[in-house]
Amino acid sequence: MKMISESSRLVRTTGVFLLASSLVLTGCDTEELLKVTDPDTVNPGTLADPELIDIVVTGAIGEFTSAYSSGDSYITVTALLADEFF
């Protein structure tokens, strides 16, 4: 009998949660809810700012280093997969 009581409590709790969440979501603006902003996108005008030249240079050096450094670099792995390494 205790098992039936626990399962009915779970069903009741789930029903209350679904009802509450549906009421909250119907009050939301779906256009704003589904709007996505990409913070990683850089505008070309931003890169031309002289104050950010140190950050741009450091990023370019970091990308170059990760592509060409020894070990599991992008260039090394793709050369090994394509059988063009040595």
HELIX and SHEET records of a PDB file:
HELIX    1   1 LYS A    2  THR A   26  1                                  25    
HELIX    2   2 THR A   30  LEU A   33  1                                   4    
HELIX    3   3 PRO A   44  LEU A   47  1                                   4    
HELIX    4   4 PRO A   50  LEU A   52  5                                   3    
HELIX    5   5 ILE A   53  TYR A   68  1                                  16    
HELIX    6   6 TYR A   74  LEU A   81  1                                   8    
END                                                                             
